[in-house]
Amino acid sequence: MYLVVIAWMYVTLMMAVAEATSPEGSVLGALITFGLYGLLPLSLVVYAMGAPGRSRAIKAAEQRERESARAAAAAAPTNSEPGAPEEKLSAEADPSTLAPDTCSEPAACAKSGAVAPVRKEP
């Protein structure tokens, strides 16, 4: 990846030098050439080529976070109530494992400011 970046920067630098040293060229034209042919497209290409690495880093961070949460849940003291359901114990340890019906609120509770559901006339 870096070889492509270095080669393209060299080419655009040589284009800018040729623009600046030619009798009809100018330094402003050389700067515009270097910016529009070199820096701008190259920054987009480098950003696009770095996308897989960024997604791998994000996934690795999420995996480390999940493993640390599991380790913390395993190290946390469990509820010693007799007859406590196993699902409730695991839900307290890791909220992402909650079953849909273990929430204390109804499934379709109306929130303030929300649009009321549309019902058919009787």
PyMOL commands that place a pseudoatom at each C-alpha (Angstrom):
pseudoatom trace, name=CA, resn=MET, resi=1, chain=A, elem=C, hetatm=0, pos=[0.000, 0.000, 0.000]
pseudoatom trace, name=CA, resn=TYR, resi=2, chain=A, elem=C, hetatm=0, pos=[2.757, 2.439, 0.910]
pseudoatom trace, name=CA, resn=LEU, resi=3, chain=A, elem=C, hetatm=0, pos=[4.580, 1.763, -2.342]
pseudoatom trace, name=CA, resn=VAL, resi=4, chain=A, elem=C, hetatm=0, pos=[1.571, 3.008, -4.310]
pseudoatom trace, name=CA, resn=VAL, resi=5, chain=A, elem=C, hetatm=0, pos=[1.343, 6.106, -2.123]
pseudoatom trace, name=CA, resn=ILE, resi=6, chain=A, elem=C, hetatm=0, pos=[5.031, 6.929, -2.503]
pseudoatom trace, name=CA, resn=ALA, resi=7, chain=A, elem=C, hetatm=0, pos=[4.990, 6.343, -6.272]
pseudoatom trace, name=CA, resn=TRP, resi=8, chain=A, elem=C, hetatm=0, pos=[1.910, 8.503, -6.822]
pseudoatom trace, name=CA, resn=MET, resi=9, chain=A, elem=C, hetatm=0, pos=[3.313, 11.309, -4.694]
pseudoatom trace, name=CA, resn=TYR, resi=10, chain=A, elem=C, hetatm=0, pos=[6.539, 11.168, -6.715]
pseudoatom trace, name=CA, resn=VAL, resi=11, chain=A, elem=C, hetatm=0, pos=[4.624, 11.395, -9.995]
pseudoatom trace, name=CA, resn=THR, resi=12, chain=A, elem=C, hetatm=0, pos=[2.505, 14.332, -8.858]
pseudoatom trace, name=CA, resn=LEU, resi=13, chain=A, elem=C, hetatm=0, pos=[5.552, 16.087, -7.398]
pseudoatom trace, name=CA, resn=MET, resi=14, chain=A, elem=C, hetatm=0, pos=[7.324, 15.778, -10.745]
pseudoatom trace, name=CA, resn=MET, resi=15, chain=A, elem=C, hetatm=0, pos=[4.198, 17.119, -12.494]
pseudoatom trace, name=CA, resn=ALA, resi=16, chain=A, elem=C, hetatm=0, pos=[4.171, 20.087, -10.122]
pseudoatom trace, name=CA, resn=VAL, resi=17, chain=A, elem=C, hetatm=0, pos=[7.887, 20.750, -10.653]
pseudoatom trace, name=CA, resn=ALA, resi=18, chain=A, elem=C, hetatm=0, pos=[7.394, 20.629, -14.418]
pseudoatom trace, name=CA, resn=GLU, resi=19, chain=A, elem=C, hetatm=0, pos=[4.484, 23.054, -14.090]
pseudoatom trace, name=CA, resn=ALA, resi=20, chain=A, elem=C, hetatm=0, pos=[6.482, 25.465, -11.937]
pseudoatom trace, name=CA, resn=THR, resi=21, chain=A, elem=C, hetatm=0, pos=[9.602, 25.445, -14.154]
pseudoatom trace, name=CA, resn=SER, resi=22, chain=A, elem=C, hetatm=0, pos=[7.916, 25.665, -17.534]
pseudoatom trace, name=CA, resn=PRO, resi=23, chain=A, elem=C, hetatm=0, pos=[7.857, 29.087, -19.246]
pseudoatom trace, name=CA, resn=GLU, resi=24, chain=A, elem=C, hetatm=0, pos=[4.027, 29.124, -19.391]
pseudoatom trace, name=CA, resn=GLY, resi=25, chain=A, elem=C, hetatm=0, pos=[3.554, 27.648, -15.887]
pseudoatom trace, name=CA, resn=SER, resi=26, chain=A, elem=C, hetatm=0, pos=[3.382, 29.203, -12.444]
pseudoatom trace, name=CA, resn=VAL, resi=27, chain=A, elem=C, hetatm=0, pos=[3.961, 28.229, -8.847]
pseudoatom trace, name=CA, resn=LEU, resi=28, chain=A, elem=C, hetatm=0, pos=[0.246, 28.596, -8.146]
pseudoatom trace, name=CA, resn=GLY, resi=29, chain=A, elem=C, hetatm=0, pos=[-0.491, 26.171, -10.974]
pseudoatom trace, name=CA, resn=ALA, resi=30, chain=A, elem=C, hetatm=0, pos=[2.084, 23.783, -9.526]
pseudoatom trace, name=CA, resn=LEU, resi=31, chain=A, elem=C, hetatm=0, pos=[0.424, 23.920, -6.101]
pseudoatom trace, name=CA, resn=ILE, resi=32, chain=A, elem=C, hetatm=0, pos=[-3.005, 23.343, -7.615]
pseudoatom trace, name=CA, resn=THR, resi=33, chain=A, elem=C, hetatm=0, pos=[-1.649, 20.452, -9.689]
pseudoatom trace, name=CA, resn=PHE, resi=34, chain=A, elem=C, hetatm=0, pos=[-0.035, 18.869, -6.640]
pseudoatom trace, name=CA, resn=GLY, resi=35, chain=A, elem=C, hetatm=0, pos=[-3.163, 19.325, -4.533]
pseudoatom trace, name=CA, resn=LEU, resi=36, chain=A, elem=C, hetatm=0, pos=[-5.765, 18.209, -7.058]
pseudoatom trace, name=CA, resn=TYR, resi=37, chain=A, elem=C, hetatm=0, pos=[-3.770, 15.405, -8.712]
pseudoatom trace, name=CA, resn=GLY, resi=38, chain=A, elem=C, hetatm=0, pos=[-1.823, 14.284, -5.678]
pseudoatom trace, name=CA, resn=LEU, resi=39, chain=A, elem=C, hetatm=0, pos=[-3.095, 15.035, -2.218]
pseudoatom trace, name=CA, resn=LEU, resi=40, chain=A, elem=C, hetatm=0, pos=[-6.848, 14.971, -2.730]
pseudoatom trace, name=CA, resn=PRO, resi=41, chain=A, elem=C, hetatm=0, pos=[-7.182, 11.666, -4.659]
pseudoatom trace, name=CA, resn=LEU, resi=42, chain=A, elem=C, hetatm=0, pos=[-4.451, 10.016, -2.642]
pseudoatom trace, name=CA, resn=SER, resi=43, chain=A, elem=C, hetatm=0, pos=[-6.143, 10.858, 0.641]
pseudoatom trace, name=CA, resn=LEU, resi=44, chain=A, elem=C, hetatm=0, pos=[-9.360, 9.255, -0.600]
pseudoatom trace, name=CA, resn=VAL, resi=45, chain=A, elem=C, hetatm=0, pos=[-7.520, 6.133, -1.798]
pseudoatom trace, name=CA, resn=VAL, resi=46, chain=A, elem=C, hetatm=0, pos=[-5.597, 5.762, 1.471]
pseudoatom trace, name=CA, resn=TYR, resi=47, chain=A, elem=C, hetatm=0, pos=[-8.816, 6.167, 3.464]
pseudoatom trace, name=CA, resn=ALA, resi=48, chain=A, elem=C, hetatm=0, pos=[-10.588, 3.537, 1.347]
pseudoatom trace, name=CA, resn=MET, resi=49, chain=A, elem=C, hetatm=0, pos=[-7.653, 1.136, 1.544]
pseudoatom trace, name=CA, resn=GLY, resi=50, chain=A, elem=C, hetatm=0, pos=[-7.569, 1.479, 5.335]
pseudoatom trace, name=CA, resn=ALA, resi=51, chain=A, elem=C, hetatm=0, pos=[-11.222, 0.483, 5.794]
pseudoatom trace, name=CA, resn=PRO, resi=52, chain=A, elem=C, hetatm=0, pos=[-10.584, -3.264, 6.298]
pseudoatom trace, name=CA, resn=GLY, resi=53, chain=A, elem=C, hetatm=0, pos=[-7.977, -2.515, 8.962]
pseudoatom trace, name=CA, resn=ARG, resi=54, chain=A, elem=C, hetatm=0, pos=[-10.328, -0.174, 10.784]
pseudoatom trace, name=CA, resn=SER, resi=55, chain=A, elem=C, hetatm=0, pos=[-13.144, -2.733, 10.761]
pseudoatom trace, name=CA, resn=ARG, resi=56, chain=A, elem=C, hetatm=0, pos=[-10.776, -5.434, 12.043]
pseudoatom trace, name=CA, resn=ALA, resi=57, chain=A, elem=C, hetatm=0, pos=[-9.712, -3.139, 14.885]
pseudoatom trace, name=CA, resn=ILE, resi=58, chain=A, elem=C, hetatm=0, pos=[-13.341, -2.393, 15.788]
pseudoatom trace, name=CA, resn=LYS, resi=59, chain=A, elem=C, hetatm=0, pos=[-14.250, -6.096, 15.805]
pseudoatom trace, name=CA, resn=ALA, resi=60, chain=A, elem=C, hetatm=0, pos=[-11.212, -6.926, 17.940]
pseudoatom trace, name=CA, resn=ALA, resi=61, chain=A, elem=C, hetatm=0, pos=[-12.146, -4.207, 20.445]
pseudoatom trace, name=CA, resn=GLU, resi=62, chain=A, elem=C, hetatm=0, pos=[-15.725, -5.507, 20.619]
pseudoatom trace, name=CA, resn=GLN, resi=63, chain=A, elem=C, hetatm=0, pos=[-14.448, -9.057, 21.140]
pseudoatom trace, name=CA, resn=ARG, resi=64, chain=A, elem=C, hetatm=0, pos=[-12.148, -7.918, 23.972]
pseudoatom trace, name=CA, resn=GLU, resi=65, chain=A, elem=C, hetatm=0, pos=[-15.060, -6.025, 25.543]
pseudoatom trace, name=CA, resn=ARG, resi=66, chain=A, elem=C, hetatm=0, pos=[-17.308, -9.106, 25.365]
pseudoatom trace, name=CA, resn=GLU, resi=67, chain=A, elem=C, hetatm=0, pos=[-14.624, -11.341, 26.864]
pseudoatom trace, name=CA, resn=SER, resi=68, chain=A, elem=C, hetatm=0, pos=[-13.954, -8.908, 29.705]
pseudoatom trace, name=CA, resn=ALA, resi=69, chain=A, elem=C, hetatm=0, pos=[-17.705, -8.703, 30.410]
pseudoatom trace, name=CA, resn=ARG, resi=70, chain=A, elem=C, hetatm=0, pos=[-17.901, -12.501, 30.490]
pseudoatom trace, name=CA, resn=ALA, resi=71, chain=A, elem=C, hetatm=0, pos=[-14.901, -12.672, 32.806]
pseudoatom trace, name=CA, resn=ALA, resi=72, chain=A, elem=C, hetatm=0, pos=[-16.455, -10.058, 35.087]
pseudoatom trace, name=CA, resn=ALA, resi=73, chain=A, elem=C, hetatm=0, pos=[-19.753, -11.947, 35.061]
pseudoatom trace, name=CA, resn=ALA, resi=74, chain=A, elem=C, hetatm=0, pos=[-17.987, -15.185, 35.939]
pseudoatom trace, name=CA, resn=ALA, resi=75, chain=A, elem=C, hetatm=0, pos=[-16.118, -13.501, 38.790]
pseudoatom trace, name=CA, resn=ALA, resi=76, chain=A, elem=C, hetatm=0, pos=[-19.232, -11.745, 40.155]
pseudoatom trace, name=CA, resn=PRO, resi=77, chain=A, elem=C, hetatm=0, pos=[-21.027, -13.441, 43.064]
pseudoatom trace, name=CA, resn=THR, resi=78, chain=A, elem=C, hetatm=0, pos=[-24.194, -15.261, 42.027]
pseudoatom trace, name=CA, resn=ASN, resi=79, chain=A, elem=C, hetatm=0, pos=[-27.628, -14.777, 43.590]
pseudoatom trace, name=CA, resn=SER, resi=80, chain=A, elem=C, hetatm=0, pos=[-28.063, -17.308, 46.372]
pseudoatom trace, name=CA, resn=GLU, resi=81, chain=A, elem=C, hetatm=0, pos=[-31.878, -17.178, 46.554]
pseudoatom trace, name=CA, resn=PRO, resi=82, chain=A, elem=C, hetatm=0, pos=[-33.359, -20.661, 46.632]
pseudoatom trace, name=CA, resn=GLY, resi=83, chain=A, elem=C, hetatm=0, pos=[-35.591, -21.280, 43.646]
pseudoatom trace, name=CA, resn=ALA, resi=84, chain=A, elem=C, hetatm=0, pos=[-34.234, -18.302, 41.653]
pseudoatom trace, name=CA, resn=PRO, resi=85, chain=A, elem=C, hetatm=0, pos=[-34.582, -19.011, 37.963]
pseudoatom trace, name=CA, resn=GLU, resi=86, chain=A, elem=C, hetatm=0, pos=[-31.318, -19.525, 36.084]
pseudoatom trace, name=CA, resn=GLU, resi=87, chain=A, elem=C, hetatm=0, pos=[-32.427, -17.085, 33.381]
pseudoatom trace, name=CA, resn=LYS, resi=88, chain=A, elem=C, hetatm=0, pos=[-32.693, -14.266, 35.924]
pseudoatom trace, name=CA, resn=LEU, resi=89, chain=A, elem=C, hetatm=0, pos=[-29.196, -14.968, 37.215]
pseudoatom trace, name=CA, resn=SER, resi=90, chain=A, elem=C, hetatm=0, pos=[-27.649, -14.877, 33.771]
pseudoatom trace, name=CA, resn=ALA, resi=91, chain=A, elem=C, hetatm=0, pos=[-29.649, -11.763, 32.857]
pseudoatom trace, name=CA, resn=GLU, resi=92, chain=A, elem=C, hetatm=0, pos=[-28.218, -9.922, 35.858]
pseudoatom trace, name=CA, resn=ALA, resi=93, chain=A, elem=C, hetatm=0, pos=[-24.702, -10.903, 34.826]
pseudoatom trace, name=CA, resn=ASP, resi=94, chain=A, elem=C, hetatm=0, pos=[-24.994, -9.936, 31.155]
pseudoatom trace, name=CA, resn=PRO, resi=95, chain=A, elem=C, hetatm=0, pos=[-27.901, -7.696, 30.035]
pseudoatom trace, name=CA, resn=SER, resi=96, chain=A, elem=C, hetatm=0, pos=[-27.412, -8.655, 26.387]
pseudoatom trace, name=CA, resn=THR, resi=97, chain=A, elem=C, hetatm=0, pos=[-28.699, -12.164, 27.184]
pseudoatom trace, name=CA, resn=LEU, resi=98, chain=A, elem=C, hetatm=0, pos=[-32.111, -10.998, 28.406]
pseudoatom trace, name=CA, resn=ALA, resi=99, chain=A, elem=C, hetatm=0, pos=[-35.028, -12.964, 27.073]
pseudoatom trace, name=CA, resn=PRO, resi=100, chain=A, elem=C, hetatm=0, pos=[-37.765, -10.795, 25.537]
pseudoatom trace, name=CA, resn=ASP, resi=101, chain=A, elem=C, hetatm=0, pos=[-40.252, -11.410, 28.377]
pseudoatom trace, name=CA, resn=THR, resi=102, chain=A, elem=C, hetatm=0, pos=[-37.943, -10.713, 31.334]
pseudoatom trace, name=CA, resn=CYS, resi=103, chain=A, elem=C, hetatm=0, pos=[-38.237, -6.928, 31.047]
pseudoatom trace, name=CA, resn=SER, resi=104, chain=A, elem=C, hetatm=0, pos=[-40.241, -5.172, 33.742]
pseudoatom trace, name=CA, resn=GLU, resi=105, chain=A, elem=C, hetatm=0, pos=[-42.084, -2.982, 31.231]
pseudoatom trace, name=CA, resn=PRO, resi=106, chain=A, elem=C, hetatm=0, pos=[-44.860, -4.088, 28.881]
pseudoatom trace, name=CA, resn=ALA, resi=107, chain=A, elem=C, hetatm=0, pos=[-43.879, -4.827, 25.316]
pseudoatom trace, name=CA, resn=ALA, resi=108, chain=A, elem=C, hetatm=0, pos=[-45.903, -2.012, 23.747]
pseudoatom trace, name=CA, resn=CYS, resi=109, chain=A, elem=C, hetatm=0, pos=[-45.896, 0.683, 26.377]
pseudoatom trace, name=CA, resn=ALA, resi=110, chain=A, elem=C, hetatm=0, pos=[-46.918, 4.150, 25.220]
pseudoatom trace, name=CA, resn=LYS, resi=111, chain=A, elem=C, hetatm=0, pos=[-44.264, 6.792, 25.744]
pseudoatom trace, name=CA, resn=SER, resi=112, chain=A, elem=C, hetatm=0, pos=[-45.000, 10.434, 26.267]
pseudoatom trace, name=CA, resn=GLY, resi=113, chain=A, elem=C, hetatm=0, pos=[-44.990, 12.342, 23.010]
pseudoatom trace, name=CA, resn=ALA, resi=114, chain=A, elem=C, hetatm=0, pos=[-45.348, 9.186, 20.930]
pseudoatom trace, name=CA, resn=VAL, resi=115, chain=A, elem=C, hetatm=0, pos=[-47.996, 8.793, 18.271]
pseudoatom trace, name=CA, resn=ALA, resi=116, chain=A, elem=C, hetatm=0, pos=[-50.969, 6.748, 19.430]
pseudoatom trace, name=CA, resn=PRO, resi=117, chain=A, elem=C, hetatm=0, pos=[-51.612, 3.493, 17.588]
pseudoatom trace, name=CA, resn=VAL, resi=118, chain=A, elem=C, hetatm=0, pos=[-54.317, 3.565, 14.931]
pseudoatom trace, name=CA, resn=ARG, resi=119, chain=A, elem=C, hetatm=0, pos=[-57.305, 1.343, 15.660]
pseudoatom trace, name=CA, resn=LYS, resi=120, chain=A, elem=C, hetatm=0, pos=[-60.318, 0.412, 13.606]
pseudoatom trace, name=CA, resn=GLU, resi=121, chain=A, elem=C, hetatm=0, pos=[-63.649, 1.939, 14.518]
pseudoatom trace, name=CA, resn=PRO, resi=122, chain=A, elem=C, hetatm=0, pos=[-66.022, -0.574, 16.187]
for i in range(1, 122): cmd.bond("trace and resi %d" % i, "trace and resi %d" % (i + 1))
show_as sticks, trace
zoom trace
